[in-house]
């Protein structure tokens, strides 16, 4: 680890201390590292950098909206190379929640998320991305371990 010294004003220190307490950080270094990572991710996205990530696209929608389920399914099929899986939950008679797990270039995933969230009938949506260091690999390339189970390396 590299050690550095920074100077901040009292107001910023108070905000940092509030975040530390709310999130349960043990020390300021941990909090500042996480905040710096989040800030760097945001800066990279703002600059349009193309990185790789794993993401969770979560949205609530009215399943009664005409042709919405079909449009959402078609959007995900058009981007099948990004999609790892989907969880669909019936919340009540009108509302469904879907969680799509995606893997690929951040710009492509953000484009898909923007498209899905903008569909008429989608009430709320959010994407959470986690950067990864290497390009996406296909799950189809897993090897059989000799016992009928697929194995993979991390």
C-alpha positions in Angstrom: 0.0 0.0 0.0 1.0 3.5 -0.7 0.7 6.1 2.1 -0.3 9.7 1.5 -1.4 12.7 3.5 -4.3 14.9 2.5 -5.8 18.0 4.0 -9.5 18.6 4.2 -11.7 21.2 5.8 -13.9 20.6 8.9 -17.1 20.4 6.8 -15.8 17.7 4.5 -14.4 15.8 7.6 -17.8 15.9 9.2 -19.4 14.5 6.0 -16.8 11.8 5.8 -17.4 10.9 9.5 -21.2 10.6 8.9 -20.6 8.3 5.9 -18.2 6.2 8.0 -20.7 5.8 10.8 -23.7 5.1 8.5 -21.7 2.5 6.5 -19.8 1.0 9.4 -16.3 1.8 8.3 -13.6 1.0 10.8 -11.3 3.9 9.8 -11.1 6.8 7.4 -8.6 5.1 5.1 -11.2 2.4 4.2 -13.9 5.0 3.6 -11.7 7.2 1.5 -10.5 4.2 -0.6 -14.1 3.2 -1.4 -15.2 6.8 -2.1 -12.1 7.3 -4.4 -13.0 4.0 -6.3 -16.6 5.2 -6.7 -15.4 8.6 -7.9 -12.9 7.1 -10.3 -15.6 4.8 -11.7 -17.9 7.8 -12.2 -15.2 9.9 -13.8 -14.4 7.1 -16.2 -18.1 6.8 -17.1 -18.4 10.6 -17.6 -15.4 10.5 -19.9 -17.0 7.7 -21.9 -14.2 5.2 -21.1 -15.0 1.7 -22.3 -14.3 -0.7 -19.5 -15.6 -4.1 -18.7 -18.0 -4.7 -15.8 -20.5 -7.0 -14.3 -23.8 -5.3 -13.7 -27.3 -5.8 -12.1 -30.1 -4.0 -14.0 -33.1 -3.8 -11.7 -36.4 -2.4 -12.8 -40.1 -2.5 -11.8 -42.7 -2.5 -14.5 -46.4 -2.8 -15.0 -46.9 -6.2 -16.8 -50.2 -5.0 -18.1 -48.7 -2.3 -20.2 -49.4 -3.3 -23.8 -46.5 -5.3 -25.4 -44.1 -4.2 -22.7 -43.0 -7.7 -21.6 -42.4 -8.6 -25.3 -40.3 -5.4 -25.8 -38.2 -6.0 -22.7 -37.6 -9.6 -23.8 -36.6 -8.5 -27.3 -34.2 -5.9 -26.0 -32.4 -8.5 -23.9 -32.4 -11.0 -26.8 -30.8 -8.3 -29.0 -28.1 -8.0 -26.4 -27.8 -11.8 -25.6 -24.0 -11.4 -25.5 -24.3 -9.2 -22.4 -26.9 -11.2 -20.6 -25.9 -13.8 -18.0 -29.4 -14.4 -16.4 -32.7 -12.9 -15.3 -34.8 -13.1 -12.2 -38.5 -12.3 -12.6 -40.6 -11.6 -9.5 -44.4 -11.0 -9.3 -44.8 -8.3 -6.7 -48.6 -7.9 -7.0 -51.4 -8.1 -9.6 -49.9 -5.3 -11.7 -46.2 -5.0 -10.8 -43.2 -7.2 -11.7 -39.6 -6.7 -10.8 -36.8 -8.0 -13.0 -33.1 -8.3 -12.2 -30.9 -8.8 -15.2 -27.2 -9.8 -14.6 -25.0 -8.5 -17.4 -21.4 -8.7 -18.3 -19.5 -6.8 -20.9 -18.4 -3.3 -21.9 -19.7 -0.6 -19.6 -20.9 1.5 -22.5 -22.9 -1.3 -24.0 -24.5 -2.2 -20.7 -25.3 1.4 -19.9 -26.9 1.7 -23.4 -29.1 -1.4 -22.8 -30.0 -0.2 -19.3 -31.0 3.3 -20.6 -33.2 1.7 -23.3 -34.9 -0.7 -20.8 -35.5 2.0 -18.2 -37.0 4.4 -20.7 -39.6 2.0 -22.0 -43.2 3.1 -21.3 -44.5 1.1 -18.4 -41.2 0.7 -16.6 -41.8 2.6 -13.4 -38.4 2.5 -11.7 -35.0 1.3 -12.8 -31.4 1.3 -11.6 -28.2 -0.2 -12.7 -25.3 -1.1 -10.5 -22.0 -1.8 -12.1 -18.9 -3.5 -10.7 -15.7 -3.1 -12.8 -13.7 -6.1 -13.8 -10.2 -6.2 -15.2 -10.7 -8.5 -18.2 -13.2 -8.9 -21.0 -16.2 -11.1 -20.6 -15.8 -14.8 -21.3 -18.5 -17.2 -22.3 -20.1 -19.5 -19.8 -20.5 -22.0 -22.6 -16.7 -22.8 -22.4 -16.9 -24.6 -19.1 -15.3 -28.0 -19.1 -17.0 -31.2 -17.8 -15.3 -32.4 -14.6 -15.8 -36.1 -15.5 -18.8 -36.4 -13.1 -21.3 -34.7 -15.3 -20.7 -31.4 -13.6 -19.2 -28.3 -15.3 -16.2 -26.8 -13.7 -14.7 -23.4 -14.1 -11.7 -21.5 -13.0 -11.7 -18.2 -11.1 
